[in-house]
């Protein structure tokens, strides 16, 4: 029997926890932490408002936000070194690679665009009637948001592992 990769474990955990509890951004982070990535649980807490396109507004997908927070937490510029740009530029590069994977599948990183692709319509998730319609249309069914969360967790792991295997020595230096 073949052992599951970390990326596959992250996919499965992300999909399962999103289907059970909801909260795309936190579910991606939960999956990544459970998959063994050294991400502070404070980052998980900080992602509380990153669901349904940031505060249920349909903007940047919470799964994308969670993955970007994870990539940044593991590679980003340190508080004590605000004057350093190399880590920030490395993080940008990793984020570009993650977003390219995400857009290749969903065509956008905007929650409302992803909703339209998956369910044929956009929802105003801050309104109870639309949220109920989202649920009735399969929002938390396996091929809905759980798959989006699972994919985001998987692609974050892949980007991080690709960088580990073949790190870029120098990143573009610009502000």
Backbone bond lengths (Angstrom), bond angles and torsions (degrees), N, CA, C in turn:
res aa  C-N    CA-C-N  psi(-1)  N-CA   C-N-CA  omega(-1)  CA-C   N-CA-C  phi
1 X - - - 1.450 - - 1.530 109.39 -
2 X 1.316 116.23 131.96 1.450 122.13 -176.96 1.527 110.87 -77.14
3 X 1.330 115.81 134.49 1.460 120.80 178.16 1.526 109.62 -74.95
4 X 1.315 116.25 140.33 1.465 120.87 179.81 1.518 110.16 -72.37
5 X 1.325 114.05 142.14 1.459 119.25 175.40 1.530 109.10 -75.20
6 X 1.304 115.36 162.65 1.468 119.90 176.17 1.524 109.98 -59.92
7 X 1.343 116.88 -38.64 1.463 120.53 179.82 1.531 110.66 -62.96
8 X 1.337 117.32 -42.15 1.474 120.46 179.07 1.532 110.43 -67.83
9 X 1.327 117.45 -39.96 1.461 120.80 176.27 1.527 110.35 -60.27
10 X 1.323 116.37 -42.87 1.466 120.75 179.87 1.525 110.01 -63.63
11 X 1.344 116.87 -42.20 1.465 119.98 177.80 1.532 109.89 -57.68
12 X 1.306 116.46 -53.10 1.467 120.91 -175.65 1.522 112.11 -62.22
13 X 1.311 117.11 -44.10 1.474 120.59 -179.72 1.525 110.05 -66.99
14 X 1.320 117.70 -42.72 1.462 120.91 179.36 1.515 112.05 -61.51
15 X 1.327 116.62 -46.92 1.464 120.52 179.90 1.522 110.68 -62.93
16 X 1.317 116.60 -43.91 1.474 121.12 -177.71 1.534 111.45 -64.58
17 X 1.317 117.21 -45.75 1.463 119.75 -175.99 1.532 110.86 -72.46
18 X 1.338 117.39 -32.96 1.470 119.17 177.06 1.526 110.07 -68.87
19 X 1.317 117.31 -41.83 1.459 120.02 179.93 1.533 110.84 -63.74
20 X 1.314 116.44 -33.95 1.466 121.13 -177.85 1.525 113.00 -82.09
21 X 1.342 117.27 -43.51 1.462 120.35 -170.11 1.528 115.08 -117.65
22 X 1.332 118.57 -22.88 1.454 121.09 -175.75 1.519 112.00 72.04
23 X 1.316 115.54 172.21 1.467 120.86 -178.99 1.520 109.95 95.64
24 X 1.325 116.44 73.05 1.467 123.32 -169.08 1.532 114.08 -49.96
25 X 1.323 117.55 -50.35 1.463 120.24 -176.72 1.509 112.00 -60.70
26 X 1.327 116.28 -47.58 1.455 119.65 179.05 1.523 111.61 -66.86
27 X 1.318 117.44 -34.61 1.464 119.73 -179.11 1.520 111.86 -66.62
28 X 1.327 118.00 -37.33 1.464 120.68 174.47 1.521 109.06 -62.09
29 X 1.313 116.86 -48.40 1.467 120.16 -179.36 1.526 111.42 -62.93
30 X 1.312 117.41 -41.19 1.462 121.49 177.55 1.527 109.89 -57.20
31 X 1.335 115.72 -47.81 1.468 120.52 -179.61 1.526 111.14 -61.26
32 X 1.308 117.16 -41.85 1.462 120.52 -178.59 1.522 111.58 -69.02
33 X 1.321 116.68 -40.50 1.473 120.35 176.75 1.527 109.87 -64.25
34 X 1.339 116.84 -45.79 1.470 121.18 179.36 1.534 112.01 -65.55
35 X 1.323 116.54 -23.18 1.470 120.82 178.89 1.528 111.93 -85.15
36 X 1.321 116.34 1.28 1.456 120.26 173.63 1.510 116.26 102.57
37 X 1.333 118.39 4.30 1.462 118.66 177.16 1.527 109.53 -77.31
38 X 1.313 115.70 140.54 1.465 122.02 -175.42 1.528 110.65 -85.19
39 X 1.330 114.19 75.84 1.465 121.65 -179.92 1.521 107.26 -113.83
40 X 1.302 116.48 130.89 1.458 121.32 -179.52 1.529 111.25 -61.52
41 X 1.299 115.47 140.46 1.456 119.65 175.66 1.530 110.95 -67.94
42 X 1.332 117.45 -14.61 1.467 120.67 172.48 1.527 110.23 -67.25
43 X 1.327 117.47 -33.50 1.466 121.11 175.93 1.529 108.91 -65.89
44 X 1.338 116.59 -41.79 1.467 120.96 175.84 1.527 110.06 -56.28
45 X 1.307 116.65 -48.83 1.469 120.65 180.00 1.519 111.27 -62.01
46 X 1.328 116.41 -40.16 1.469 120.67 -178.85 1.526 112.01 -63.96
47 X 1.317 117.72 -18.48 1.467 121.78 -178.97 1.528 112.59 -89.05
48 X 1.318 118.69 8.58 1.464 121.53 -176.69 1.524 113.26 -54.32
49 X 1.302 118.38 -36.83 1.462 121.38 -177.98 1.517 114.75 -90.81
50 X 1.322 117.45 9.22 1.462 121.16 -174.21 1.532 113.42 -93.41
51 X 1.291 117.72 29.21 1.466 120.77 -178.96 1.518 110.99 -102.08
52 X 1.330 115.29 150.86 1.471 122.87 175.40 1.526 111.78 51.48
53 X 1.323 114.68 43.95 1.461 119.06 176.19 1.507 113.57 78.55
54 X 1.295 118.02 43.05 1.459 127.28 178.81 1.529 110.57 66.56
55 X 1.306 115.65 103.17 1.462 121.32 178.46 1.519 113.36 61.70
56 X 1.330 116.57 31.74 1.469 123.49 -179.57 1.529 112.99 60.00
57 X 1.329 116.11 35.10 1.463 120.54 -178.68 1.523 113.71 -102.96
58 X 1.340 118.34 -3.44 1.454 121.46 176.99 1.521 115.03 78.02
59 X 1.309 116.84 13.10 1.475 120.61 -179.13 1.532 109.11 -84.15
60 X 1.315 119.14 -133.25 1.460 121.11 -177.67 1.525 110.15 -58.46
61 X 1.330 115.40 128.32 1.462 122.83 -178.19 1.532 110.54 -52.50
62 X 1.327 116.45 132.82 1.455 121.01 178.68 1.511 113.11 -60.19
63 X 1.329 117.38 -34.42 1.463 120.57 178.22 1.529 110.38 -64.19
64 X 1.331 116.55 -38.74 1.457 121.04 176.20 1.523 109.34 -65.28
65 X 1.329 116.86 -46.50 1.464 120.53 -179.64 1.523 111.20 -58.66
66 X 1.331 116.85 -43.95 1.463 120.59 179.16 1.515 112.07 -62.41
67 X 1.325 117.14 -43.74 1.461 120.77 179.44 1.526 111.19 -64.88
68 X 1.334 116.74 -41.86 1.466 120.61 179.40 1.531 110.20 -65.21
69 X 1.334 117.15 -39.33 1.465 119.79 175.66 1.523 110.95 -61.15
70 X 1.329 117.31 -41.40 1.466 120.63 179.77 1.527 110.98 -64.80
71 X 1.325 116.45 -48.84 1.468 120.63 179.64 1.523 109.70 -58.78
72 X 1.319 116.67 -42.59 1.465 121.46 -179.68 1.521 111.78 -68.06
73 X 1.320 117.23 -41.43 1.463 120.61 -179.88 1.523 111.60 -61.39
74 X 1.326 115.97 -33.10 1.464 120.23 -177.85 1.524 113.83 -87.89
75 X 1.322 118.20 -18.58 1.465 120.67 -173.28 1.517 115.27 -132.31
76 X 1.298 118.06 -10.76 1.456 121.57 -169.27 1.507 115.78 -73.50
77 X 1.293 112.74 171.71 1.467 122.66 179.27 1.525 109.78 -64.31
78 X 1.314 116.47 137.68 1.460 122.74 179.47 1.535 110.88 -81.32
79 X 1.322 115.89 149.27 1.460 122.46 178.57 1.532 111.21 -53.01
80 X 1.337 115.70 -44.44 1.462 121.44 -176.94 1.527 112.80 -70.06
81 X 1.336 116.71 -11.56 1.464 120.55 -175.54 1.527 111.30 -125.89
82 X 1.315 116.05 47.33 1.463 121.12 -179.57 1.530 111.47 -57.89
83 X 1.329 116.72 -25.19 1.461 120.68 -179.04 1.528 113.44 -79.41
84 X 1.316 118.27 -7.27 1.463 122.84 -179.31 1.531 109.81 -88.76
85 X 1.320 117.31 137.53 1.460 119.53 179.54 1.528 113.65 -113.29
86 X 1.315 118.93 -14.13 1.473 120.64 -175.48 1.526 111.48 -60.72
87 X 1.332 117.71 -46.25 1.465 120.33 -179.35 1.527 110.88 -65.74
88 X 1.298 116.28 -39.46 1.454 119.99 178.70 1.526 110.50 -63.10
89 X 1.316 117.15 -44.11 1.455 120.84 179.75 1.521 111.76 -67.69
90 X 1.325 117.24 -36.09 1.472 119.99 174.88 1.531 109.06 -61.97
91 X 1.312 116.72 -43.86 1.465 121.12 179.57 1.521 110.91 -61.71
92 X 1.320 117.40 -43.28 1.466 120.40 176.17 1.527 110.16 -55.41
93 X 1.336 116.51 -46.81 1.458 121.08 -178.62 1.528 111.16 -59.65
94 X 1.321 117.14 -44.79 1.466 120.93 178.78 1.531 110.58 -64.83
95 X 1.326 116.49 -39.41 1.464 120.35 178.95 1.523 110.85 -65.52
96 X 1.335 117.42 -41.00 1.471 120.05 176.85 1.524 109.55 -57.24
97 X 1.331 116.36 -45.20 1.468 120.31 -177.23 1.527 110.91 -65.28
98 X 1.331 116.99 -40.36 1.458 120.51 177.12 1.531 110.24 -63.55
99 X 1.315 117.00 -48.69 1.466 121.19 -177.57 1.527 111.24 -62.78
100 X 1.326 117.13 -36.15 1.465 119.51 176.19 1.530 110.88 -59.89
101 X 1.324 117.66 -42.94 1.469 121.43 178.11 1.534 109.98 -63.66
102 X 1.312 115.69 -44.43 1.462 120.82 -177.48 1.533 110.65 -63.73
103 X 1.321 116.20 -47.87 1.464 119.98 -179.14 1.524 112.32 -66.38
104 X 1.328 117.30 -31.37 1.464 120.04 177.90 1.528 110.57 -61.04
105 X 1.330 116.82 -32.45 1.470 120.99 -179.96 1.524 112.35 -88.94
106 X 1.322 117.79 -44.10 1.463 121.44 -170.79 1.526 114.88 -108.79
107 X 1.320 117.57 -10.79 1.450 120.75 176.37 1.515 115.36 79.48
108 X 1.303 117.60 -7.99 1.463 122.21 -175.73 1.521 108.32 -165.30
109 X 1.326 115.94 162.67 1.466 119.73 170.21 1.530 110.48 -108.60
110 X 1.319 117.20 6.79 1.460 121.92 179.55 1.531 110.07 -86.28
111 X 1.301 117.39 126.97 1.459 123.12 -177.97 1.531 111.90 -53.21
112 X 1.328 117.70 -47.61 1.471 119.85 -177.75 1.529 111.92 -63.23
113 X 1.328 117.61 -35.00 1.465 120.31 176.81 1.526 110.59 -67.53
114 X 1.314 116.27 -39.76 1.468 120.89 179.15 1.527 109.80 -67.31
115 X 1.327 116.74 -41.12 1.469 120.14 175.88 1.520 110.28 -56.49
116 X 1.331 116.00 -47.08 1.464 120.11 -178.46 1.536 110.83 -62.24
117 X 1.319 116.53 -39.83 1.471 119.88 178.95 1.533 110.80 -65.52
118 X 1.331 116.85 -43.27 1.467 120.80 -175.37 1.523 113.34 -80.21
119 X 1.338 117.21 -37.40 1.466 120.86 -170.04 1.522 114.08 -118.94
120 X 1.334 116.57 -4.01 1.454 120.12 178.77 1.514 114.60 80.82
121 X 1.312 116.96 7.37 1.466 120.57 177.32 1.516 110.42 -161.00
122 X 1.326 114.94 166.33 1.466 122.16 175.98 1.518 108.19 -103.20
123 X 1.320 115.71 148.72 1.461 121.75 -179.33 1.523 110.05 -119.91
124 X 1.313 115.93 146.84 1.468 122.49 169.57 1.524 105.23 -93.87
125 X 1.327 115.92 89.04 1.464 121.29 -170.54 1.524 113.73 -65.87
126 X 1.317 117.69 -16.12 1.463 120.30 177.52 1.532 111.65 -81.42
127 X 1.337 116.90 -5.53 1.470 122.11 177.98 1.523 108.92 -105.54
128 X 1.316 116.60 128.86 1.458 122.06 -174.30 1.529 112.76 -55.87
129 X 1.308 117.99 -44.17 1.468 120.24 -177.93 1.531 110.98 -62.25
130 X 1.326 117.54 -41.76 1.462 120.17 178.42 1.526 111.16 -69.77
131 X 1.314 117.20 -38.76 1.466 119.52 177.65 1.530 110.17 -62.32
132 X 1.322 116.70 -41.79 1.464 120.23 177.61 1.533 110.98 -64.55
133 X 1.329 117.47 -38.25 1.467 121.17 176.74 1.529 110.33 -64.67
134 X 1.324 116.42 -40.34 1.466 121.73 176.58 1.530 109.88 -57.98
135 X 1.312 116.67 -47.43 1.469 120.35 178.75 1.530 110.83 -63.39
136 X 1.330 117.05 -44.26 1.464 121.42 -179.85 1.532 111.50 -63.59
137 X 1.322 116.80 -31.00 1.463 121.28 179.93 1.528 112.98 -83.14
138 X 1.322 117.35 1.81 1.464 120.92 176.25 1.506 115.49 100.52
139 X 1.320 116.99 22.06 1.459 121.06 -176.99 1.510 115.52 -53.64
140 X 1.316 116.98 -36.21 1.469 119.40 -179.88 1.526 111.73 -110.86
141 X 1.323 115.88 18.20 1.464 119.91 173.41 1.534 108.54 -79.88
142 X 1.320 118.53 159.15 1.467 121.68 -172.28 1.533 115.82 -50.77
143 X 1.321 119.03 -37.49 1.468 120.15 -177.57 1.525 112.86 -87.90
144 X 1.338 117.66 1.15 1.454 121.51 178.09 1.517 111.04 -93.51
145 X 1.309 115.34 -131.02 1.462 120.45 -177.45 1.532 113.33 -58.92
146 X 1.337 120.46 -33.15 1.465 117.95 175.38 1.535 112.77 -57.14
147 X 1.331 117.57 -38.44 1.468 119.85 177.88 1.525 110.98 -68.69
148 X 1.333 117.22 -37.47 1.469 120.83 177.99 1.529 109.61 -62.70
149 X 1.319 116.38 -46.00 1.469 121.18 178.42 1.528 110.24 -63.52
150 X 1.325 116.33 -46.24 1.460 119.55 179.00 1.515 112.08 -58.33
151 X 1.322 115.99 -45.18 1.467 119.49 179.01 1.519 111.61 -63.73
152 X 1.322 117.37 -42.45 1.468 119.99 179.89 1.526 110.48 -61.48
153 X 1.318 117.82 -42.72 1.469 121.24 178.11 1.529 110.11 -63.80
154 X 1.320 116.71 -44.72 1.470 121.43 179.97 1.524 110.75 -61.79
155 X 1.335 117.41 -47.38 1.467 120.42 -177.70 1.522 111.83 -67.69
156 X 1.324 117.95 -33.73 1.468 119.99 175.78 1.529 109.64 -61.89
157 X 1.330 116.49 -46.15 1.473 120.19 177.93 1.524 109.94 -60.92
158 X 1.318 117.34 -45.27 1.462 120.12 -178.77 1.531 111.52 -59.77
159 X 1.317 116.90 -45.60 1.463 120.65 -179.99 1.526 110.32 -62.12
160 X 1.314 116.71 -43.87 1.466 120.29 179.75 1.527 111.36 -65.52
161 X 1.326 117.15 -41.22 1.465 120.51 179.51 1.523 111.69 -70.17
162 X 1.318 117.74 -37.34 1.472 120.81 176.48 1.522 109.70 -61.73
163 X 1.331 117.18 -40.23 1.454 120.87 179.36 1.520 110.85 -67.52
164 X 1.330 116.22 -38.92 1.467 120.57 177.52 1.521 111.06 -62.48
165 X 1.331 116.68 -40.94 1.462 122.11 -177.42 1.527 112.31 -72.88
166 X 1.305 116.70 -34.71 1.470 121.00 -177.72 1.522 109.34 -142.88
167 X 1.337 116.28 69.69 1.469 118.47 -176.03 1.523 112.41 -63.85
168 X 1.325 113.35 145.58 1.461 120.02 174.88 1.523 106.59 -82.53
169 X 1.327 116.62 128.44 1.457 119.15 -177.80 1.518 113.48 -78.50
170 X 1.321 115.53 -29.90 1.456 118.65 -177.41 1.510 109.37 -137.85
171 X 1.299 116.24 135.19 1.451 121.82 179.06 1.513 108.42 -115.10
172 X 1.298 115.61 150.25 1.464 120.99 179.94 1.524 109.75 -52.20
173 X 1.283 116.47 134.69 1.467 121.20 -178.49 1.524 109.02 -103.62
174 X 1.287 116.48 100.62 1.452 120.69 174.85 1.515 107.55 -149.98
175 X 1.323 116.07 160.02 1.456 120.16 -179.36 1.481 110.76 -102.17
